[in-house]
Every structure is written in structure tokens, then in C-alpha cells.
Amino acid sequence: MKVENLEDKKRAFAPAITLMLMAPLLTEILPGATRFSAIFVLPIEMTVWGGGALLIRYAVRRWKLGWLSMLLMAVGLAIAEECLIQQTSLAPLVIKLKGETYARAFGVNYVYFLWAIIYESVFVVFLSVYLVELIFPDRKDSLWIGKTGMFFVVPLFFIGSFLAWFTWTHIARVKVLHLQAYNPPLIQIIIALFAICILIFIATVTLKNKPGNFWVPIKPPSSLILGISGAIWAILLYGLVLLGFGIAPHFPPIIAVAAGVIFLGALPVLILPRFIASAFWTVIHQYGLICGTITGSMLAGQIGFVDTTGPDLYFKIITNIIAIILLIILGFKLKSRANAN
């Protein structure tokens, strides 16, 4: 009996552990943001990205919140990363593709910040959570962690956040990249903390017991069309971060912001929930959208390796190939389950 209980506990924690690994894999490893030469930071990314995604999912499932609550908390996590933890949207950017400062005002890299909010919300939380739920369909509606799990995950999140802040702001920027140390003004820290608190309050209190769908459902297109759309979206999103890094210094930042907000942010938020609310929406549609978006992200990320050779390049290629194989296997399993039902 004790052995069976131990095995049950292992199976119970499997989705949580998978999510903690999946979040940095989709966000950092597969696109190539974290290279093989920096793979030692993966445990920290697991505690911050993975721990954050797990806590957000727990809150959504625990209090039966909707997708909009998940989105607001995901944005809050992205703000924490960009303004409090690594502060990459506040400090002068490390990467300047043309050697010029682009789209920086009031101490904020605002085009880069827009990209980060969209990218981190989607890849860290939405893609990671819904992909793991496809992998563990029988645990889709469970919490994945209880009081014991929270006892470990919450401290790990804050410890990982501190380590991420210290290693980037005090070691990587100063001692590795030889850049001047940067300390954001206190007012920016206060504004970021206030914004995070407001987002969490709205997500967990204001929107509690509110319907998750506010528009009339629309019949979704095929999973193939969704996958292609997801890939295009991911590639365009990569283009936004290239603009943020100053690849086209004379491109009007206001146009970049407007296009990013409308086509990469607002449009998916307005359309996707209507597809998902449709009676025709299936796990195959969900799989197609997730698979296409991940694939588009991996393809776009390859641009950053055009002048790269050696272990970093090989690691990127190998991990991407493995990811594609695993996604294909998952697709066959999902189709088999659907046919069985």
C-alpha cells in the first residue's frame, strides 16, 4: 500500500514538475535565448518561469477563474521579470544591433517592453500550461500542487527571482559584459509593484465568478490553419523584438508599438477566446495552435545563430529537432484518443 501511495504521489507531481521545466524550455531554450554556454541558468529559470506559471495555474484552477484572469496574472509576472527581477526593460539594452539606442523614453525600452509583455505572457504561461495539460489530460482539472507543493514552490520562486536579479544585474552586466551597473529609479519600482498588485487584484477578486467568455463564439478554422497562424504570429513577434534591439533605427517606434498592440496583442485576445468557446473547438485545435506557435518561435530564433558555430548552434538544432519529434508523437496520441472517443 505504501509503495502504491508513493507512486500515486509521483504521478500527482508529474504535471507540476513538467510545467516547471516546460516554461523555460518554450521561453528560453528552444528559441535559443538561453544557449548551451549558459545552460547553467536553467534551474533559476525553472524556479522563476516554471514556478510563476505553476502558481498562476494553481490560482486559476483553485478559484475557478477564467482565461482573462490568467492573462492578467501572466502580464503581472512579465512586469515582475522586466521591471523588478532582471529589469531588462528599464536598464539600457545590452543588444543594440546597429549600435544605436532605439525606442527608449522615461527610462523604459518601450518597444522591447511591449514585446516582453506579450512574449512572456504567452510562452511562459499560456503555451506552457495548455501544452502540459495536453500531455496529462487526466489531470487537466486538478491543481497539480497542494499545501506541501506551495510550501516549496513559493520560496523557490522568490529565491530564484533574487538569484536571477543578482546574477544578471551584478555579475552578467558588470563583470561579464563590462557594462555600467544600473539601478532603476525608486518610482519605477513602486509603479511596477503597484501595477502587479492591481493586476492580481482584478484577476482574483474583480473577475472572480465572472464568465470567461464575453463574445459570441465563432467556429474555429482547421488545426492546420491555426498552426500556420500561430507560426506567423511567433515570427512577427520575433520581428518586434528585433525592432526593439534597433535593427532598423529609423523605423518609427510609434508604428512598431501600434502594430504590436493591435496585431500581436489585441487581435489574438479578441479572436481566440471566441474560437475556444465554440462547440467545435477540440484538443486537436489546441494542439495545432500550440505546435505551430512553438515551431514558428524556433524557426525565428534560428536567425540569431547565423554567425554562430560550435556547441551553441548544435544544441539549438538538436533540442529543436527533439522538440519537433516529441510534438509529432503527442499529436498522434491526441488523434488516437480523439478517434477512440
C-alpha positions as CSV (number, residue, x, y, z in Angstrom):
1,M,0.0,0.0,0.0
2,K,2.8,2.4,0.9
3,V,4.5,1.7,-2.5
4,E,1.3,2.4,-4.3
5,N,0.8,5.7,-2.4
6,L,4.3,6.7,-3.3
7,E,3.7,6.0,-6.9
8,D,0.4,8.0,-6.8
9,K,2.3,10.9,-5.3
10,K,4.9,10.8,-8.0
11,R,2.2,10.8,-10.7
12,A,0.4,13.6,-8.9
13,F,3.5,15.8,-9.0
14,A,4.5,14.9,-12.6
15,P,2.5,17.6,-14.3
16,A,3.8,20.3,-11.9
17,I,7.4,19.3,-12.4
18,T,6.8,19.1,-16.2
19,L,5.4,22.6,-16.2
20,M,8.3,24.0,-14.2
21,L,10.6,22.6,-16.9
22,M,8.3,23.4,-19.8
23,A,8.1,27.1,-19.2
24,P,11.8,27.8,-19.6
25,L,12.1,25.3,-22.4
26,L,9.5,27.0,-24.5
27,T,10.5,30.5,-23.5
28,E,14.3,30.3,-23.3
29,I,15.9,27.1,-24.5
30,L,14.0,26.2,-27.8
31,P,14.1,29.7,-29.3
32,G,17.8,30.0,-28.4
33,A,17.6,32.8,-25.9
34,T,19.4,30.6,-23.4
35,R,22.3,28.9,-25.2
36,F,24.2,25.8,-24.3
37,S,27.1,28.0,-22.9
38,A,24.6,29.5,-20.4
39,I,22.6,26.3,-19.7
40,F,23.7,26.6,-16.0
41,V,20.9,29.2,-15.5
42,L,18.2,26.7,-16.3
43,P,17.5,25.8,-12.6
44,I,16.9,29.5,-11.9
45,E,14.7,29.8,-14.9
46,M,12.7,26.8,-13.7
47,T,12.0,28.5,-10.3
48,V,11.1,31.9,-11.8
49,W,9.3,31.0,-15.1
50,G,8.2,27.5,-14.1
51,G,7.3,28.4,-10.5
52,G,5.5,31.5,-11.7
53,A,3.5,29.6,-14.3
54,L,2.6,26.9,-11.7
55,L,1.4,29.4,-9.2
56,I,-0.7,31.2,-11.7
57,R,-2.3,28.0,-12.9
58,Y,-2.9,27.0,-9.3
59,A,-4.8,30.2,-8.6
60,V,-6.8,29.9,-11.8
61,R,-7.9,26.3,-11.0
62,R,-8.2,26.8,-7.3
63,W,-10.6,29.7,-7.5
64,K,-12.2,28.7,-10.9
65,L,-11.0,31.8,-12.6
66,G,-11.2,32.4,-16.4
67,W,-8.7,32.9,-19.2
68,L,-8.7,36.7,-18.6
69,S,-7.6,36.3,-15.0
70,M,-4.8,34.0,-16.2
71,L,-3.8,36.7,-18.8
72,L,-3.7,39.5,-16.2
73,M,-1.6,37.4,-13.8
74,A,0.7,36.4,-16.7
75,V,1.2,40.1,-17.5
76,G,1.9,40.7,-13.9
77,L,4.6,38.0,-14.0
78,A,6.1,39.6,-17.1
79,I,6.2,43.0,-15.4
80,A,7.9,41.5,-12.4
81,E,10.6,40.0,-14.7
82,E,11.1,43.1,-16.8
83,C,11.0,45.8,-14.0
84,L,11.9,44.1,-10.7
85,I,13.8,40.9,-11.3
86,Q,16.1,41.3,-14.3
87,Q,15.0,44.9,-15.1
88,T,15.8,44.4,-18.8
89,S,13.0,46.8,-19.9
90,L,14.3,49.5,-17.6
91,A,18.1,49.3,-18.0
92,P,19.7,50.3,-21.3
93,L,19.6,47.3,-23.6
94,V,22.6,45.0,-23.8
95,I,21.9,44.3,-27.5
96,K,22.0,47.2,-29.9
97,L,22.1,45.7,-33.4
98,K,23.1,48.9,-35.1
99,G,24.8,50.5,-32.2
100,E,22.1,53.0,-31.5
101,T,19.6,53.4,-28.7
102,Y,16.1,52.8,-30.1
103,A,12.7,53.5,-28.6
104,R,13.8,54.5,-25.1
105,A,11.9,57.1,-23.2
106,F,11.3,57.9,-19.5
107,G,13.8,55.2,-18.6
108,V,11.9,52.4,-20.4
109,N,12.8,50.5,-23.6
110,Y,9.2,50.6,-24.6
111,V,9.2,48.6,-27.8
112,Y,11.2,45.9,-26.1
113,F,8.9,46.1,-23.1
114,L,5.8,45.6,-25.3
115,W,7.5,42.5,-26.9
116,A,8.4,41.1,-23.5
117,I,4.9,41.5,-22.0
118,I,3.3,39.7,-25.0
119,Y,6.0,37.0,-25.4
120,E,6.5,36.2,-21.7
121,S,2.7,36.1,-21.0
122,V,2.1,33.7,-23.9
123,F,5.1,31.4,-23.8
124,V,5.7,31.2,-20.0
125,V,2.1,30.8,-19.0
126,F,-0.4,30.0,-21.8
127,L,1.6,27.8,-24.1
128,S,3.3,26.0,-21.2
129,V,0.2,25.4,-19.2
130,Y,-2.0,24.2,-22.1
131,L,0.7,22.1,-23.5
132,V,1.3,20.3,-20.2
133,E,-2.5,19.8,-19.9
134,L,-2.5,18.1,-23.3
135,I,0.3,15.8,-22.1
136,F,-1.6,14.9,-18.9
137,P,-5.3,15.0,-20.0
138,D,-6.5,13.1,-16.9
139,R,-5.0,15.7,-14.6
140,K,-6.3,18.7,-16.6
141,D,-8.7,19.9,-14.0
142,S,-6.7,19.1,-10.9
143,L,-4.5,21.6,-9.0
144,W,-1.2,19.7,-9.5
145,I,0.1,21.0,-6.2
146,G,-1.3,21.2,-2.7
147,K,-0.2,22.9,0.5
148,T,3.0,20.8,0.6
149,G,3.8,21.8,-3.0
150,M,3.1,25.5,-2.3
151,F,5.4,25.3,0.7
152,F,8.3,24.5,-1.7
153,V,7.2,26.4,-4.9
154,V,6.6,29.9,-3.3
155,P,10.0,30.1,-1.6
156,L,11.7,28.7,-4.6
157,F,10.1,31.4,-6.8
158,F,11.4,34.2,-4.6
159,I,14.8,32.7,-4.2
160,G,15.1,32.1,-7.9
161,S,14.0,35.7,-8.5
162,F,16.7,37.0,-6.2
163,L,19.3,34.9,-7.9
164,A,18.1,36.0,-11.4
165,W,18.3,39.6,-10.3
166,F,21.7,39.3,-8.7
167,T,23.4,37.2,-11.4
168,W,22.2,39.4,-14.2
169,T,22.5,42.9,-12.7
170,H,25.6,42.4,-10.6
171,I,27.5,39.7,-12.4
172,A,26.5,39.3,-16.1
173,R,26.1,43.1,-16.9
174,V,29.0,44.3,-14.9
175,K,31.7,41.6,-14.8
176,V,30.9,39.6,-18.0
177,L,29.6,42.3,-20.4
178,H,31.6,45.1,-18.7
179,L,28.6,47.5,-18.7
180,Q,28.0,50.1,-16.1
181,A,25.8,49.0,-13.2
182,Y,22.2,50.3,-13.5
183,N,19.8,50.9,-10.6
184,P,16.2,51.9,-11.7
185,P,14.7,54.9,-10.0
186,L,12.6,54.0,-7.0
187,I,9.5,55.5,-8.6
188,Q,9.7,52.9,-11.4
189,I,10.0,50.1,-8.9
190,I,6.9,51.4,-7.0
191,I,4.9,51.8,-10.2
192,A,5.8,48.2,-11.2
193,L,4.8,46.8,-7.8
194,F,1.5,48.8,-7.9
195,A,0.7,47.6,-11.4
196,I,1.4,43.9,-10.4
197,C,-0.8,44.2,-7.3
198,I,-3.7,45.8,-9.3
199,L,-3.5,43.1,-11.9
200,I,-3.6,40.3,-9.3
201,F,-6.5,42.0,-7.5
202,I,-8.5,42.4,-10.7
203,A,-7.7,38.8,-11.7
204,T,-8.6,37.2,-8.4
205,V,-11.2,39.4,-6.9
206,T,-12.9,41.6,-9.5
207,L,-13.2,38.9,-12.2
208,K,-13.9,36.0,-9.7
209,N,-17.2,34.3,-10.6
210,K,-17.4,36.3,-13.8
211,P,-18.0,34.4,-17.1
212,G,-14.8,33.7,-19.0
213,N,-16.2,34.5,-22.5
214,F,-17.6,37.9,-23.4
215,W,-18.3,37.4,-27.1
216,V,-20.3,35.2,-29.3
217,P,-18.5,32.0,-30.1
218,I,-17.0,31.6,-33.7
219,K,-16.4,28.2,-35.4
220,P,-12.6,27.8,-35.4
221,P,-10.7,27.1,-38.6
222,S,-8.8,23.8,-39.1
223,S,-6.0,22.9,-36.8
224,L,-3.6,23.3,-39.7
225,I,-4.8,26.9,-40.3
226,L,-4.4,27.6,-36.6
227,G,-0.9,26.2,-36.6
228,I,0.2,28.3,-39.6
229,S,-1.4,31.4,-38.0
230,G,0.5,30.6,-34.7
231,A,3.8,30.3,-36.6
232,I,3.3,33.5,-38.4
233,W,2.3,35.3,-35.2
234,A,5.5,34.0,-33.5
235,I,7.7,35.1,-36.4
236,L,6.1,38.6,-36.4
237,L,6.6,38.8,-32.6
238,Y,10.3,38.0,-33.2
239,G,10.4,40.8,-35.6
240,L,9.1,43.1,-32.9
241,V,12.0,42.3,-30.6
242,L,14.4,42.9,-33.5
243,L,13.0,46.3,-33.8
244,G,13.4,46.8,-30.0
245,F,17.0,45.8,-30.4
246,G,17.4,48.6,-33.0
247,I,17.7,46.6,-36.2
248,A,16.0,49.5,-38.1
249,P,16.9,52.6,-36.1
250,H,14.9,54.9,-38.3
251,F,11.7,52.9,-38.2
252,P,9.1,55.0,-36.3
253,P,8.7,53.4,-32.8
254,I,5.0,54.6,-32.7
255,I,4.3,52.3,-35.7
256,A,6.0,49.4,-34.0
257,V,4.0,49.9,-30.8
258,A,0.7,50.3,-32.7
259,A,1.3,47.2,-34.8
260,G,2.4,45.2,-31.8
261,V,-0.6,46.2,-29.7
262,I,-3.2,45.7,-32.5
263,F,-1.9,42.6,-34.4
264,L,0.2,40.7,-31.8
265,G,-1.8,41.6,-28.7
266,A,-5.4,42.8,-29.2
267,L,-6.3,40.7,-32.2
268,P,-5.5,37.3,-30.7
269,V,-7.2,38.3,-27.4
270,L,-10.3,39.2,-29.3
271,I,-10.5,36.2,-31.6
272,L,-9.0,33.2,-29.8
273,P,-11.4,33.1,-26.9
274,R,-14.3,33.1,-29.4
275,F,-12.8,30.1,-31.1
276,I,-12.2,28.3,-27.9
277,A,-15.8,29.0,-26.7
278,S,-17.2,27.3,-29.8
279,A,-18.7,23.8,-29.5
280,F,-16.5,22.8,-32.4
281,W,-13.2,23.5,-30.6
282,T,-11.3,20.3,-29.8
283,V,-7.9,19.4,-28.3
284,I,-6.7,18.9,-31.9
285,H,-7.3,22.6,-32.5
286,Q,-5.5,23.4,-29.3
287,Y,-2.6,21.2,-30.3
288,G,-2.4,22.7,-33.8
289,L,-2.2,26.3,-32.4
290,I,0.4,25.4,-29.7
291,C,2.5,23.3,-32.1
292,G,2.5,26.0,-34.8
293,T,3.4,28.8,-32.4
294,I,6.3,26.8,-30.9
295,T,7.6,25.9,-34.3
296,G,7.4,29.5,-35.5
297,S,9.3,30.6,-32.4
298,M,12.1,28.0,-33.0
299,L,12.4,29.0,-36.7
300,A,12.5,32.7,-35.9
301,G,15.1,32.1,-33.2
302,Q,17.4,30.5,-35.7
303,I,18.1,34.0,-37.1
304,G,20.1,34.7,-34.0
305,F,22.5,31.9,-34.9
306,V,23.5,32.9,-38.4
307,D,27.1,33.7,-37.2
308,T,27.2,31.1,-34.5
309,T,29.2,27.8,-34.7
310,G,30.1,25.1,-32.2
311,P,28.2,23.8,-29.2
312,D,25.7,26.6,-29.0
313,L,24.5,26.1,-32.6
314,Y,24.5,22.3,-32.3
315,F,22.5,22.5,-29.0
316,K,19.9,24.7,-30.7
317,I,19.4,22.4,-33.6
318,I,19.4,19.2,-31.6
319,T,16.9,20.5,-29.0
320,N,14.6,21.8,-31.7
321,I,14.6,18.5,-33.6
322,I,13.8,16.6,-30.4
323,A,11.0,19.1,-29.6
324,I,9.5,18.6,-33.1
325,I,9.7,14.8,-32.7
326,L,8.0,14.9,-29.3
327,L,5.3,17.3,-30.6
328,I,4.6,14.9,-33.5
329,I,4.4,11.9,-31.1
330,L,2.0,13.9,-28.9
331,G,-0.1,14.8,-32.0
332,F,-0.5,11.1,-32.9
333,K,-1.5,10.3,-29.3
334,L,-4.1,13.1,-29.2
335,K,-5.5,12.0,-32.6
336,S,-5.7,8.4,-31.3
337,R,-7.6,9.5,-28.2
338,A,-10.0,11.6,-30.2
339,N,-10.7,8.7,-32.6
340,A,-11.2,6.4,-29.6
341,N,-13.8,8.7,-28.2
